[in-house]
């Protein structure tokens, strides 16, 4: 059987892991990224390299945008050498970044003017889960587009959540999830710093938390690394800084302001300002541990 082809624009931690997963499953994968080393690594695994997004094969099943933010999304789609200049009516773009819902709506409307479908499909779970296909996808698109892309969505994720038919609702769901992730991470870091200040062993305290009412997935994942002093970036501090800021902005636009979200968002911004932006977001523990009252 002829391999199905997909183009992935953005081969960072998540996009690169998605590409490797699809290659293992027999897909023909094209990749484009400003980091030549990441593209070369995927070429060694069997991917085809694109110098710019507009070189993506016109017969691709879908075009996956997996960049960091709205600015990069705008560039890879609508710049002079972006995807939009070669997209044809009936093509489908998967939007995987965590961006504001109104940006998703705007992108979807502009693509629809060209007859191009949009799948609002933000992801969650981290690079390891993207690599083995067990990450979550929060999907909002028309039912017919979903059915058309079902094979790709199922290959990318064993946990596909169909949110609605309205692009933008996937982004809304992701912001709600990531605000809670940010709150949980700040809370987990705070209590383990407290444990150490009380003379407790942080690792043993986390053992207890993981089997008790304070457990959270992101707390366990990040704080195990933090206790070991491992801050090599899997997800930079700047990502949850951005995501929590967008979530708080969405909340305020909806006329809601909770007691924790804005405060957690401030902590990520403060960690960035303290010089930790390029570290893994587990460095929230480091920031709080070194902060003086």
C-alpha positions as CSV (number, residue, x, y, z in Angstrom):
1,X,0.0,0.0,0.0
2,X,1.1,3.5,-0.8
3,X,2.2,5.4,2.4
4,X,0.0,8.2,3.5
5,X,1.9,11.5,3.5
6,X,1.7,14.2,6.1
7,X,3.6,17.5,6.5
8,X,4.6,18.7,9.9
9,X,5.7,22.3,10.3
10,X,7.6,22.7,13.5
11,X,9.8,19.8,14.6
12,X,10.5,20.8,18.2
13,X,9.9,18.7,21.2
14,X,6.3,17.9,20.4
15,X,6.4,18.2,16.6
16,X,9.5,16.1,16.3
17,X,8.1,13.4,18.6
18,X,4.9,13.4,16.5
19,X,6.9,13.0,13.3
20,X,8.9,10.1,14.8
21,X,5.7,8.4,15.9
22,X,4.2,8.6,12.5
23,X,7.3,7.4,10.8
24,X,7.3,4.3,13.0
25,X,3.7,3.7,12.0
26,X,4.5,3.8,8.3
27,X,3.5,7.3,7.3
28,X,5.5,9.3,4.8
29,X,6.4,12.4,6.8
30,X,7.7,15.8,5.6
31,X,9.2,18.2,8.2
32,X,10.1,21.8,8.3
33,X,11.8,23.7,11.1
34,X,14.2,26.6,11.5
35,X,16.5,24.3,13.5
36,X,18.4,22.3,10.8
37,X,19.7,19.8,13.4
38,X,16.2,18.8,14.3
39,X,15.2,18.3,10.7
40,X,18.4,16.3,10.0
41,X,17.7,14.0,13.0
42,X,14.2,13.2,11.5
43,X,15.7,12.8,8.1
44,X,17.9,10.0,9.5
45,X,14.7,8.4,10.8
46,X,13.2,8.5,7.3
47,X,11.5,11.9,7.0
48,X,11.8,14.3,4.1
49,X,13.1,17.8,4.7
50,X,11.3,20.9,3.6
51,X,13.3,24.1,3.3
52,X,10.1,26.2,3.8
53,X,6.5,25.4,4.5
54,X,5.3,26.1,0.9
55,X,7.3,23.1,-0.3
56,X,5.0,20.7,1.3
57,X,3.6,18.0,-1.0
58,X,0.2,19.0,-2.4
59,X,-1.0,15.4,-2.0
60,X,-0.4,15.3,1.8
61,X,-3.3,14.0,3.9
62,X,-3.0,17.0,6.2
63,X,-0.6,19.8,7.1
64,X,0.2,19.9,10.8
65,X,1.2,23.2,12.4
66,X,3.1,22.5,15.6
67,X,4.9,25.8,16.4
68,X,5.0,27.7,19.7
69,X,2.7,30.7,19.4
70,X,0.4,32.9,17.4
71,X,3.2,34.8,15.8
72,X,4.9,31.6,14.5
73,X,1.5,30.3,13.4
74,X,0.8,33.4,11.4
75,X,4.3,33.2,9.7
76,X,4.2,29.5,8.7
77,X,0.7,29.8,7.3
78,X,0.5,33.3,5.8
79,X,4.0,34.6,5.1
80,X,5.2,34.8,1.5
81,X,6.6,31.3,1.7
82,X,4.0,29.9,4.0
83,X,1.6,27.0,3.6
84,X,-1.4,29.1,2.6
85,X,0.1,30.0,-0.8
86,X,0.1,26.3,-1.9
87,X,-3.0,25.0,-0.1
88,X,-5.9,23.9,-2.3
89,X,-9.6,23.7,-1.7
90,X,-10.3,20.5,0.3
91,X,-6.9,20.5,2.1
92,X,-6.8,20.3,5.9
93,X,-4.7,22.2,8.4
94,X,-4.3,20.8,12.0
95,X,-3.5,23.6,14.4
96,X,-1.7,22.1,17.4
97,X,-0.1,25.1,19.2
98,X,-1.6,26.5,22.4
99,X,-2.9,29.9,21.1
100,X,-5.8,32.2,22.0
101,X,-9.3,31.0,20.8
102,X,-9.8,34.1,18.8
103,X,-6.6,33.5,16.9
104,X,-7.8,30.0,16.0
105,X,-11.1,31.4,14.9
106,X,-9.4,34.0,12.7
107,X,-7.0,31.5,11.1
108,X,-9.9,29.1,10.4
109,X,-11.9,31.9,8.8
110,X,-9.0,32.9,6.6
111,X,-8.4,29.3,5.5
112,X,-12.1,28.7,4.9
113,X,-12.0,31.6,2.4
114,X,-9.6,29.4,0.4
115,X,-11.8,26.3,0.8
116,X,-9.3,24.9,3.3
117,X,-10.5,23.0,6.4
118,X,-9.2,23.6,9.9
119,X,-8.9,21.1,12.7
120,X,-8.4,22.9,16.0
121,X,-6.3,20.2,17.8
122,X,-4.1,21.4,20.7
123,X,-2.2,18.6,22.4
124,X,-1.2,17.7,25.9
125,X,1.0,15.1,27.6
126,X,4.6,16.0,26.7
127,X,7.1,14.7,24.2
128,X,7.3,11.2,25.5
129,X,3.6,10.7,25.1
130,X,3.7,12.4,21.7
131,X,6.4,10.0,20.7
132,X,4.4,6.8,21.6
133,X,1.1,8.2,20.4
134,X,-0.5,8.3,23.9
135,X,-0.8,12.1,24.2
136,X,-4.2,13.8,24.3
137,X,-5.7,15.8,21.5
138,X,-8.6,18.2,22.0
139,X,-10.3,18.4,18.6
140,X,-12.9,20.9,17.3
141,X,-13.9,20.7,13.7
142,X,-16.8,19.8,11.4
143,X,-17.8,16.1,11.6
144,X,-17.0,15.4,8.0
145,X,-13.5,16.8,8.4
146,X,-13.0,14.7,11.5
147,X,-14.0,11.5,9.7
148,X,-11.6,12.5,6.8
149,X,-8.7,12.9,9.2
150,X,-9.6,10.1,11.7
151,X,-6.7,7.8,10.6
152,X,-4.2,10.6,11.3
153,X,-5.7,11.7,14.5
154,X,-5.8,8.1,15.9
155,X,-2.2,7.6,14.8
156,X,-1.1,10.8,16.6
157,X,-3.1,10.2,19.8
158,X,-4.7,7.3,21.7
159,X,-6.8,10.0,23.5
160,X,-8.7,12.0,21.0
161,X,-11.4,14.2,22.7
162,X,-14.0,15.5,20.3
163,X,-14.8,18.9,21.9
164,X,-17.2,20.4,19.4
165,X,-17.7,21.4,15.8
166,X,-16.4,24.9,16.4
167,X,-12.7,25.7,15.8
168,X,-11.6,27.7,18.9
169,X,-13.2,25.3,21.4
170,X,-10.2,23.0,21.3
171,X,-8.1,26.0,22.2
172,X,-10.5,27.0,25.0
173,X,-10.3,23.5,26.5
174,X,-6.5,23.5,26.3
175,X,-6.3,26.8,28.1
176,X,-8.5,25.5,30.9
177,X,-6.4,22.4,31.2
178,X,-3.1,24.3,31.1
179,X,-4.2,26.8,33.7
180,X,-4.9,23.9,36.1
181,X,-1.5,22.4,35.1
182,X,0.2,25.7,36.0
183,X,-1.7,26.0,39.3
184,X,-0.8,22.4,40.2
185,X,2.8,22.8,39.3
186,X,3.2,26.0,41.3
187,X,1.4,24.3,44.2
188,X,3.5,21.2,44.1
189,X,6.7,23.2,43.9
190,X,5.6,25.4,46.8
191,X,4.8,22.5,49.2
192,X,8.1,20.7,48.4
193,X,10.1,23.8,49.1
194,X,8.1,24.1,52.3
195,X,8.9,20.4,53.1
196,X,12.6,21.1,52.8
197,X,12.3,24.3,55.0
198,X,10.6,22.1,57.6
199,X,13.6,19.7,57.6
200,X,11.8,17.0,55.6
201,X,13.3,14.9,52.8
202,X,11.7,16.2,49.5
203,X,11.8,12.9,47.8
204,X,10.2,11.0,50.6
205,X,7.6,13.7,51.0
206,X,6.8,13.4,47.3
207,X,6.4,9.6,47.8
208,X,3.7,10.4,50.3
209,X,2.0,13.0,48.1
210,X,1.9,10.7,45.1
211,X,-0.2,8.2,47.1
212,X,-2.3,10.7,48.9
213,X,-4.8,13.5,48.2
214,X,-2.2,16.0,47.0
215,X,-1.1,14.0,44.0
216,X,-1.0,15.6,40.5
217,X,0.5,14.2,37.3
218,X,2.5,17.4,36.6
219,X,3.6,17.6,40.2
220,X,5.1,14.1,40.1
221,X,6.6,14.5,36.6
222,X,8.3,17.9,37.2
223,X,9.2,17.6,40.8
224,X,11.0,14.3,40.5
225,X,13.3,16.0,38.0
226,X,13.6,19.1,40.2
227,X,14.6,17.1,43.2
228,X,17.4,15.5,41.1
229,X,18.5,19.0,39.9
230,X,17.5,18.1,36.3
231,X,16.2,21.2,34.5
232,X,17.0,20.2,31.0
233,X,14.2,21.7,28.9
234,X,11.4,19.4,27.9
235,X,8.8,22.2,28.2
236,X,10.4,25.6,28.8
237,X,9.2,27.9,31.6
238,X,8.0,30.3,28.8
239,X,5.4,27.8,27.6
240,X,3.3,27.7,30.7
241,X,4.0,31.4,31.2
242,X,2.3,32.0,27.8
243,X,-0.5,29.4,28.3
244,X,-1.5,30.6,31.8
245,X,-1.4,34.2,30.6
246,X,-3.7,33.4,27.7
247,X,-6.0,31.4,30.0
248,X,-6.3,34.3,32.5
249,X,-7.0,36.7,29.6
250,X,-9.7,34.4,28.3
251,X,-11.2,34.2,31.8
252,X,-11.3,38.0,32.1
253,X,-12.9,38.3,28.7
254,X,-15.6,35.9,29.9
255,X,-16.1,38.0,33.0
256,X,-14.6,35.6,35.4
257,X,-11.6,35.9,37.7
258,X,-10.7,33.1,40.1
259,X,-8.4,33.2,43.1
260,X,-5.5,31.1,41.8
261,X,-5.0,31.4,38.1
262,X,-3.6,34.9,37.9
263,X,-1.3,34.3,40.8
264,X,0.1,31.1,39.3
265,X,0.6,33.0,36.0
266,X,2.6,35.7,37.9
267,X,4.9,33.0,39.3
268,X,5.8,31.8,35.8
269,X,6.4,35.4,34.7
270,X,8.6,36.0,37.8
271,X,10.6,32.8,37.1
272,X,11.2,34.1,33.6
273,X,12.3,37.4,34.9
274,X,14.7,35.6,37.3
275,X,16.6,34.2,34.4
276,X,15.0,30.7,34.3
277,X,13.1,31.1,31.0
278,X,15.2,28.6,29.0
279,X,15.0,25.9,31.7
280,X,12.3,23.2,32.0
281,X,9.3,24.4,33.9
282,X,10.3,22.1,36.7
283,X,12.6,25.1,37.5
284,X,9.6,26.7,39.3
285,X,10.9,24.6,42.2
286,X,14.3,26.2,41.9
287,X,12.8,29.7,41.7
288,X,10.7,29.3,44.8
289,X,13.6,27.6,46.7
290,X,15.9,30.5,46.0
291,X,13.4,33.2,46.5
292,X,13.8,35.3,49.7
293,X,10.8,36.4,51.7
